[in-house]
Amino acid sequence: MSEIMNEVARPSLKQLAVVLDVQVERIRNVARKPIVGQAYDPKAINWDAVDTFITNRLERTGYESLEAVYEAALEVEVAVRAAGGSSKVMLDIEGSTTTPARKSELAAGDIITEKASGENFKVDYVNDTIVVYSPISAEGKITLSHAIGNRIFNNKFAKVTDAE
């Protein structure tokens, strides 16, 4: 598979992470694995390992082939470079773009789930930069609310859709 991909342009690891919806560090760790039969070079990218990683995730991505993932990532990369910026959508708050936008639109009363545990929570308050949530509990039981920023929400939580 890697021989085929060597003949076409490759997207950056960051754009692959965007398309695969994984953290950039995850795909960078895969790409930095030693290349079989070569002396270890920490700057070399092991495209065979990246190809295997993508192929193993195809069912979760909605793409039909490795080539489709690379094509989608190249499209993202071209669009980002044409816009002269980053692929991460950031909020512009008083001239500063340090806070990422949330991946899901939320409103008070929505149900969110923690990805790691699968536990559901109720959104108590939301604004552009934070989400305040509390555990769903029995009536009358006192629970503490928690507040998180968009970056943590994007990494650790997801909105529960009506279909779930």
N, C-alpha and C positions, 0 to 999 in steps of 0.2 A: 504494500500500500504506500509506503514511504517513497518508493521509486516514482510512483505516479505523481505524488504531491511535490516532488522535487522539480518537476517540469512546470509547475504553476507558481504564481506568487503566493506567499504565505502571509496570513494576517499576524498581527502582534499577539502575544500571549494575553495581553489585557483585553483585546477585542474578542478573543476566543472565550475568555472568562465571562464577558458580557453576554455573548450568545448562549453559552452553556448555563448561565445563571449560577456560577460558582465564584468563590472568592479568588481574586487574582493570585494570592499566595498559594492556593491549592494547586493551580495549574503550573505556577512557577516551580513548585517543589517537584512536580512530576517531570517537568522539562529539564531539571538539573540532575536527574538521575544519571549515573555513569553510562557512557555508550560502550556497549560490548565490543571488546577487541581494540579499544583505544585507551591511551593514557587519559586519566581524569582531567578534564578542563572545566573549571567551575563556570566559565563563560559560555561554553558550548551548550546548545540546545539539543536534547535528545528527542528528535521528532518522532522516532519510532515509539517512544514511551507516550508522547502526547497523542499520537494516532491511536494507540491502544486505549488510553484513558477516554478519549472521545468515543471510540467504538463501543466501549463498555457502558457508556452513558446514553447511547442513542435512543433507547426506549423512553428515557425520562425527558429527552429534549424535544421530541416532536419532529425531529429531522429524520429523513430516511437513510442518509448515508453520510460518510465522513466528508465526502466532497461537498455535500449540501451545507454542512456545518462550516467548512472553510469558506465557501462562497458567501454565506450569511455574515460571517465575521469580516470578510473583505469589504462587503457592502457597508457595514458599520464603520469600518476603518476609513473608507473613502469619504463617507458622510462627515465623520468627525474631523478629518483633516481638512475637508472643504470648509467646514465651519470654523476651523482654526482653534479647536478646543478639545476638551475632555469628553469622553463618552458618558461620564457620570453626570446626571442632572443635579445641579446645585441650586440652592435658593439664593437669591440676591437680597440680602438684608442690610440695608443702609450701606450699600457699596461693597459689602463683604460677601464672598461666595464660599464660605467655609462649611456651611451646613447642607448636607445632601437632602434632596427632596425624598419624601416617602414614596415607596413603590405602590402603595394602596391608598385610595381615598378613604378616609375614616370620618365617622361622626360619633358623637356621644351616643351610647347605647349599642354600638356595633360589638360583635363578638370577635375576638382575636384568639389565635392559638400559638402557643410556644412550640416552635419547630422541634426542639430536642425532646421535650416531654409529652407533647400532644395535649397538654392541659389548656383548657379554655379560660379566657378572662373577658370581662366586660369593660368597654372603654367608658370612662367617666367624663373625661375632658380631652379635647384635642385642639391644638392650634398649628401654625405652620412648622414649628420646630420640635414640639414635644407631644407625647401621648401619656395621659394619666389613665391607669387601668387598675382594676381590682379583681380578685378571684371571684368566681361565681360561687355563691354559698347559699346555704339554707336561709330562709327568711328569719330575721331577727338576730342572726349571727353577725358579730362585729368583725369586719375585715379591714386591713390596712390597704390604702392605695399606693401604687408605685408610679413613678414618673420616669420615662426614658426618652432619649433623643431619637431623631430619625435614623441615625446611623445604626444604633443598636436595634431599633425596630426592624429595619430592613434586613439585618443579619439574623435575628433570633425569633422574629414573629411573623405571622401571616394573618391576613383577614380571612375569617371563615365566611365562605360564600353561601348564598341561599341553597345551592345545590348540595352542599355538604350537610 
